[in-house]
């Protein structure tokens, strides 16, 4: 079963350029590292433009524009194997099915299990916790486990994946070429450059979510950047796709890490943009579809994640969220919960976002009511941007109905102004 699940994070030649079947997002082809540097310069100009056009602006970046996608797949595979080993150990202790943050391994039992499997003696496994504030309570949870390969340390040291067949720890990064190791360093350097520019310019940087088989690496790199730059305010925002079955676990896990370490949790919540390709890849490679089975389940997931973040805003004030949605029910849900929790628009902890040219009947009333609201502006050559917008319109369910609704509202307002003699007021 584990082998079947891990197929999701294995490289697949047919999906190497990650563009086939994508209907609602711009994608990048990897050429070389110089091209990645050029894209970084484009993102820097985007940050400058955002700074010059609005206060508290945002700029969005995609990590597949800054790194080789196949490398991100391989890095994701390493991260997922490490986490799944933790859950396998928990299942053997009778903790299968528990919420991610409620799953805890007793340190002594963990060390005994590692010794029984021939992976590490008790003395050797004790060294894993040397210099770390792990296991002080006598238990280790998933966040403690993940921190054992904190990328701020030398990457090749902590990324040791237990092989259940051989009983040996395998340093997976040792299989990476020197060029791939350089790619890791370069993508971290590029993120550092972008984050520093964003901080200097007073712009918040949103790291877009991408396909699920890249996402563990993207989220890991984003969280590392948040740990460095979100100490006093949310500069870096991570994006969570709520059509994924794992969305709630991802949000709650990262937020708990921010609580423990005292940095600001910044997030953009979206429904998701890669459904068709995700399902095609899962079917071809033989792993479970990572997407929620219905649109209604995705809505439930979105509201569940959003409510969790809003509760955190009320209690700690160290969280901020962009509600990136064209769904009127989601906007109404957010406004209602903000009122119930006493979160005021002037707090600027909750903002809203819609695509330029879409759902103005949501955007403008929010802005007029004093809520921070943003238009997401695609930019680039016309022949690239127009197909993107047309596909995005196709992807958004009920878009034409909303467009008709918007037209009816506009016509109603024109008639009101004609009858009152205030057409241009």
Steps between C-alpha positions, in 0.01 A plus 500: 500500500780740587674431170179578311451827688859608441451484123345845525842649571702309244620664181297418190628586154155575364449768764854635507410845369184510718299683233278233342137530603551818699202723429534790739857588580804625313776239492873523449740282303840439655782602268795566728602683815561823308135500394398460864710805585324696224163407647619611841580841350146511358359425845718775648350748252155374595576570868615851408184559295277383785683729742446796271131440436347429840564491873536155655513341156563143396717334238465135401778259403516138385786280614493293181615821330799512735603134513506188287159332540646147497720599792196618696332163435802314634525725805128451564551124487766521771282710727194279455690177567636644822152604620341173397752307703384697805136408427595135447665497842191666650271242339705221655434664838125499433470868402381458142235750397577763762513869410848596389579713807354244740736226381791470740769234536649425839873555471593176676264290285626677189860418589410140575318467167796645309731257676270202435487590131877512488490865393684651794607391845355683797828684546506598132140623495564711808751691290216603267367722778835645610488877499127502424214583735329181391354229715528716812140409585572133443317503166574597140235631262519552125637853532780376726568223251508740206739733679763226504581593143462874535642641179687766696739221595715324242246331278693180438524425873135479609337357189546138600202289401449165676473219245269242655629221273872536565482647850747770401481878501537632148632853448290574194673826421824309446340379177464859382758629261710801589295700253177402677646596836590835347142533375376470859737770617408723208125480551548586869720793400241624249225483761725689740560777243127531429403500868753771583376719215138448611587595858690810386212610278219428747351236272372158606618205297256221416651167400247333271396141554561261212445131421483271803814310401703823520318640800686337794826651375339836420333520842817393678706769328228759562473418870877527532476849350212589732706398800763754400291792377168480690641568846328836554240506221371270223720572198486151343164336430467129428213381280276206591278328243181391671402250234774276641399238755805593709428875508382520861794296629738723305349822637481383861850352496667814365302724734600294802862536394457879482353497853789303643762716336322834539488620139202639309292257297402646162280304261303527181212254474388387155288214374754372243594515135641165387214254550489339157875445481517373859234237434650395167843452659355303793317268261804446278744437787263303724471704819201643685345813353619783731199721416179515704230294326245782459483876471292503820776317689747759376274778627481328840879472507544866406268619776657264753852628426383860491318470832814353660706799385235750612493340845878539518473867401257558785716326761856589402493782240802328343317371193380665179298359213410592144162355407569449129156402377233587245241313707239730654409244767863486614520879520177513703630223727819700561314821581268320739783327685702824519201668666447210741869494596538876528752533216470851355590585139740768625704227671615403149534139606249382241505612138320387188616441144339446160639490149502824305187508283312241705240539774513877537164474676694337784817709486360853497240469780770345722733790429224757556420335834861546614635149449848455353430356155734436209479429131735225381655631179638254243762667285699407194469473121139520381517161327589340835276696733172481305500117478574492872201720576266310268601167656458647845147605410426145381641354819289714733167327541205727453714780360247589231220500755702740716574713195127520427437585864760777481339636180158502668639692797663757273179548302303538823739772615478683165122505524512622860727787402284591199189517718672716762678725251843397629637308205860621542515525879 
